[in-house]
Amino acid sequence: MFFPDAKMKIETDRLIFRRFSENDLLDLFEYLSDPEVVKFEPYRSMTLEEVRQELRLRIASDEMVAVELKSSGKLIGNVYLGKRDNNALEIGFVFNKDYWKQGYAMESCAAVIREAFSGGIDRIYATCDPENQGSWRLLERLGFSRTAHLEKNVYFWKDDRGQPGGYI
């Protein structure tokens, strides 16, 4: 969506937003292997081989935006912009916990939201686990409002006893 050309990128004062590349493997593994980081995601923490496979999907996707720290070139997270019906996008974000509470997620989401609306998108929405207070606060600071509360809407895996887990 944002990056039809793999060389294209968007910048803010501190960050670069771009497509994923093969060079992102270890930085991506650093945060996707962390159970605390993926606690509210539709997947569990990943092994290096699982991240390698995930990276291939992200490189091919135009819905995943890599967030790079401009000062060091380190991949610190990603923003997801999934295409939906009626010229809408669904936004999501995941960041390395070493970079939480420093304004990077806010800066990232605000930048890609501005870019999406300037590119002709009509609506952006998010789904968020009710227990994920940090993400709720961020979404509200970005101007989102809570419009529904779905209990046990979807689950993404089963636990060791075969029971649904990872509800949102």
N, C-alpha and C positions, 0 to 999 in steps of 0.2 A: 504494500500500500504506500508507504512512505519512500521506499527505496527500490524503485524499479531497476536502478543501476547499482550494482554491488559497491561501486566506489563512492556513491552519494552518501552524505551524512549531514546531520543537523547539529549545531553546537549551541551551548549556553556558556556562561562565564566559566563554569567548572566542569562541564560534562560534554561528551560527544555521544550522539545517538546514531546508530549505524546498524547494518546487517551483521549477523553473527559470522564468524570465520573460524577456520581450523585452529587458529592460534588461541582461541578462547577456551580450549578444553580444560586446562587446569584451574583457571579462575571459575569456570562454570561448575566444575566438580567441587570446588571449595564451598560453594553455597548450596548446591543441590544435594550434597551428601550430608548436610547438617539437618538433623531431625527438627531442631527448633525453627529453622528457616522455613521448612516445608510443612510445618504442623497443620496449616490450614489450606494446603494445596491439594489438588485431586490426585496426588501421587505421594508415595513414601520417599524417604531419602534414598539416593541412588548410589550404586557402585560406580567405579571408574568406567567399566564397560557399558553400563546403562547410560551414563552421561555421554559417552562417546556416541552411542546410538541417538540419544536425544539431541546432541549437537548437530548431527547430520540433518535431523528434521528441522531444527531451527535455522540452519543455513539455507535450506530450501524454502522456508516459510517467509511470506511477506507480512505475517501477523506478529512476529516476535522482534522487538526492538532491543538491541544490545545497548547497555548503558556503560560507557567507559569513562573513567576518571581522566580528565584532560591532563592533569599534572604528571601522571605516571603511566598512562596507557592501560591501567588495570581494569578489567571487566568487573564491575561491582554489582550488577543486577540486570534486570530486564523489565520491560513493560510489554504487556500483551495487548494487542488491539485486534480482537476477533471480529470479522465481518458478520453482520446480522442483517435481517430483512429490513426493508424500508429505509435504506441509506443510513443505517445505524451501526455503531461499533460497541463492543463490550470491552471494557478496560480491566486489566489486572496487572499486578506488579509483584516482583520477588526481588529482594536485595540481600546481599551478603550481610550477616548480622554485625560484622565489624564496621559497617557503614550506616547502621540504623541511627536514628535520632540526630542526624547531621543535616537534614533538609534535602538529601539527594532524591528521595522518592517524590517529595513534593515538587522539586525542581523538574524532575523527569516527567512526571505525569502532567504538570502544567504545560510544559513545552510540547509534548506530543498531543495534548488536547487542543492547544492553540493551532498547531499544524493541521490537525484533522479538521477542525472547523473551518480554517482558512482554505482547506482543500475541498470543501463542499459537503462534508458530513453533516447530517441534520440532527443526530442524537447520539449521545454516548451514555452508556449505563454500566453499572458494576453489580456483581453479586458478591456478597461477603458473608463469611461465617459470623453468626451473631456473637460468638465469643472472641472474635478477633478485634479487640478494642483499638489497637494501634491502627489497623487499616480503616476502621470506621472513622476514627478521628481525622485521618488523612483525607478520606473521601469527602467528609463534611467540610473540611478546610478548602477543598477544591471546588466546593459549591454543589456537591451532590446532596440529595435529601433521601431519607429512608421512605420508601413508598410501599413496601410489603415485608412481611416476615413469614417465611415458609419454613415450617418445622419438618425436619427429616425429608427434605425435598429430593435429594439425590445422594447416593453413596458411591464411593469410588473403589472400594476394595472390601475384602472380608478379613476378619481377624483370624487368629489361630484356631478359634472354635467354630469358624464358618459363619460368624455373625457379621452383618453389615457394619462397616466402619467408615470413618471419614465423611460423615454427613455434612451437608451444607443446607 
